[in-house]
Amino acid sequence: MTDAELAQSVRDAVERLNAALAEAARHNLAVTLRSTAHQTTGGVEQIVVEPRIFKQL
């Protein structure tokens, strides 16, 4: 995979995430994202995102 293909893959994933968050908001769900970073044994930083979903009344 080339750098350009990888960058496009990341942009596409972020676009899908934004669309999912917008859809959740339309259905009165509040979503917060908590992220942490970990360094892998290969020295590459890995981001872990944990969603917290709440029903808005």
HUGIUR-V102111 format. One record per pair of residues at least 24 apart in sequence whose C-alpha atoms are under 8 Angstrom apart, sorted by the first residue. I is the first residue (numbers start at 1). J is the second residue. Records with the same first field share a line. If there is no record, write none. Layout:
BEGIN
I=J ; J
END
This chain:
BEGIN
28=55 ; 56 ; 57
29=53 ; 54 ; 55 ; 56
30=54 ; 55 ; 56
END
